[in-house]
Amino acid sequence: MALTQQQQQILEEARDKAAKLVVELEERAAELEKNPPKLPPQQLEEGKSAMRNAIVAVKKALENIEKAAAVADKIQRPGA
């Protein structure tokens, strides 16, 4: 079943937003690595771990969105 124009737009927006979020999180993680907040070491490591986990999760979501987009594209254009 082919996607409607609205569904295609939602998928594209989700892909764009996820890609942007990955970049923003990676930039923020790098910034925090260069200038870590003054926190107890354990709390700082927990925060870094949470940031790494968030980046992994968003990258996985982006990967799944891209897979969905590829499937939708094959449905929209069979044989392409």
Backbone torsions as a table, in degrees:
resi	resn	phi	psi	omega
1	MET	NA	124.2	-178.2
2	ALA	-71.7	149.8	177.2
3	LEU	-75.7	146.9	172.3
4	THR	-74.8	166.2	177.4
5	GLN	-57.9	-40.2	-179.6
6	GLN	-66.3	-42.3	178.4
7	GLN	-64.2	-41.4	178.1
8	GLN	-61.8	-42.4	179.4
9	GLN	-64.2	-42.0	179.0
10	ILE	-62.4	-42.6	179.1
11	LEU	-62.8	-44.0	178.4
12	GLU	-64.4	-41.6	178.5
13	GLU	-64.5	-40.3	178.9
14	ALA	-63.2	-42.6	179.0
15	ARG	-62.6	-46.8	-179.4
16	ASP	-61.7	-44.5	-178.6
17	LYS	-67.2	-40.6	178.9
18	ALA	-65.3	-42.8	178.7
19	ALA	-62.5	-42.6	179.0
20	LYS	-64.1	-40.5	-179.8
21	LEU	-65.2	-39.1	177.1
22	VAL	-58.9	-48.3	-179.5
23	VAL	-60.6	-47.0	-178.6
24	GLU	-62.1	-43.5	179.7
25	LEU	-65.8	-41.2	178.7
26	GLU	-65.3	-39.5	177.1
27	GLU	-64.1	-43.3	-179.7
28	ARG	-65.2	-40.5	178.6
29	ALA	-63.2	-42.1	178.5
30	ALA	-64.2	-41.0	178.7
31	GLU	-63.2	-43.4	179.6
32	LEU	-68.3	-31.4	177.5
33	GLU	-67.7	-40.2	179.4
34	LYS	-70.6	-39.6	-176.4
35	ASN	-130.8	73.4	-177.2
36	PRO	-66.8	146.0	176.8
37	PRO	-68.0	157.4	-179.8
38	LYS	-81.4	90.3	-179.6
39	LEU	-129.5	159.5	173.2
40	PRO	-59.0	145.1	-175.6
41	PRO	-51.1	-42.3	-178.7
42	GLN	-65.3	-43.0	179.7
43	GLN	-66.0	-38.8	178.1
44	LEU	-63.3	-44.4	179.8
45	GLU	-65.5	-37.4	177.1
46	GLU	-63.5	-40.1	178.2
47	GLY	-66.1	-42.0	177.6
48	LYS	-63.5	-41.0	179.1
49	SER	-63.7	-42.5	178.3
50	ALA	-62.7	-39.7	178.5
51	MET	-64.5	-45.6	178.3
52	ARG	-60.1	-43.9	179.2
53	ASN	-62.6	-39.4	178.9
54	ALA	-64.3	-42.5	179.4
55	ILE	-63.3	-44.4	178.5
56	VAL	-60.8	-43.6	-178.2
57	ALA	-64.4	-42.7	-179.4
58	VAL	-69.1	-37.7	176.8
59	LYS	-63.0	-39.5	178.6
60	LYS	-65.8	-42.2	177.4
61	ALA	-61.6	-42.7	178.6
62	LEU	-62.1	-42.9	178.3
63	GLU	-59.7	-43.7	179.7
64	ASN	-67.7	-37.0	176.8
65	ILE	-64.3	-42.1	179.6
66	GLU	-65.3	-37.3	176.0
67	LYS	-64.3	-42.8	178.2
68	ALA	-62.5	-40.0	179.2
69	ALA	-64.9	-39.2	179.1
70	ALA	-65.2	-41.7	177.5
71	VAL	-63.9	-44.6	179.4
72	ALA	-61.7	-37.9	179.4
73	ASP	-65.9	-39.6	177.7
74	LYS	-65.1	-35.9	178.5
75	ILE	-69.9	-41.2	-179.2
76	GLN	-66.5	-36.3	-176.1
77	ARG	-129.6	75.2	-179.8
78	PRO	-60.2	141.0	178.7
79	GLY	83.9	-3.1	-178.7
80	ALA	-84.2	NA	NA
